[in-house]
Amino acid sequence: MKYKLIPLFCLLYISAFAQIKLHGKVTDSKGNPIFATNVYLTSKPEIGTSTDFDGAFEFSVPEKDEIQLTFSFIGYQTKTLKLTKATAKKEILVQLEEDKQLLSEVIVTAKDPVSQKFSVTKIKKWLL
C-alpha cells in the first residue's frame, strides 16, 4: 500500500506546478519582424523573454484561467493582450504600431577636454 501512494503523490506534485508554454511572433504594421521586443506577464514582469531575429518568442508561464501579456519595444506603442487557457496554447501573433512623437529640434554636443587640448597642441618633430 505504501508503494502505491508514492506515484500518486508525484502526480499531485507535478500538477501543482503546471505551466503553459506560450509561443508566437511580433511584427510591425508592415509585417516585418521586430527583434528584441520585450514580452512578459503584466502581473509579474520578471517572467518573460525577448523576441529573436525573426520576431519569435517562447516561454513558460504558470497555468491560470486568464493570462495578461505585455509587449514593448522602443519606438513602438506598448500593447497588452489578455489570453484564456484555450487561446494561450495557440500561436500568438502580435502587431505593434509605431509610436509617433514629433520633436522640434535635437541638439547633441560633446566635449572631451583631453582631445580638445591635444587638437590644438603643437607637436615638435624631435618628439616623433
N, C-alpha and C positions, 0 to 999 in steps of 0.2 A: 504494500500500500504506500509505503514511504517513497519508493522509487517512481510510482505513478504520479505523484504530486509535483515532482521536480519539473517535468516538461510543462505542466500546467502553469506553474509559477513563471517559467521562462517566457511563455506566450503572453501572459499578463504583463510582464515587464517590458517586452518588446512593443506591445500595443500601446503602452503608456507613453512611449516616445515616438509615436507615429509622425511621419513627416511627409510633406508633399514636395515633389520636385517640380519647380517652375522652370519653364524654358520659353524663349521667344526671341523676337528681333525688334530693334529700334531703328526707325528710318526718319528722314526729314520729309518735307512736303513734296519733294521731287522723287522720293523713293530711294534716295541714296542712304546707305547705312551710316550710322553715327557711331564712331569709335569712342570708347571711354565714357559712355553715358553711365551715370550712377543709377543703379536700380536697387531699391531697398524697401523693407517693410516700414510703413509710415509710423506704426506704433513702436517699432524697435529698429532705429536706423543702423545699429551695429550688425543686423542681419541683412546682408545684401551682397552685391557684386558690381562689376563694371562690364560693359559690353566689349567684345573683341573687335578685330578689324572689320569683320563682316556685320557688326551691329548685333551679334547674337549674345545671349546671356543664358545662364543656367545655374540655379542654386536651390537648396532645400530650405523649406520653412516649416515651422510647427503646424500640424493639421488643425484648422479651425473652420467654423462654418462660413466665416467671411474673412477674406484677406484683402488688405488695402496696400497697394504698391505705389511708390513714388519714383518717377523718372525725371532726372535733372541733368542738364549739361549747359555749360557756359554759352551764351548767345541764343539759347532756346528757352521757351516758356516751360516751366516745371509742370508736369502732368501727374495727376493722381488717378489711380484706377482701382475700382472695387471689383473683387472676384469672389465667386462662390466656390465650393469644393468641386463642382462639376466643371466650371469654366477654367479653373486653375490647372486642371490636368491636360487641357488642350494647349496648343501653341499660342502664345500671347504676342500679338502684333500691335506695336505702338508707333504712332506717327507724331513727332514733335514739331511744333510750329516755331518759326524764328521769332525771337524777342526783339522787336524793332524799337530802338531808342535812338533819337537824333541828338547828336552833340553839336553845339555851335562851334566849338574850337577845342583842339587838343594841342597842348604845348609840352614838349619833352625837352628838358635841359639836364645836362650832366657836366660836372666839372670835377676833374681829378687833379688836385693840387700838384701831385708829383709829375704827372705828364705835362701840365702847363709849364712848370718850371723848366723841365727838360726841353720842351719845344722851343724855348727862346734862349737856351744856353748855347754859347759858342764853344764848339769842340776844337781843341788845338790838335794840330797834326801830329805832334810828338807823342800824344796820348794814344793814338791809334797804333 
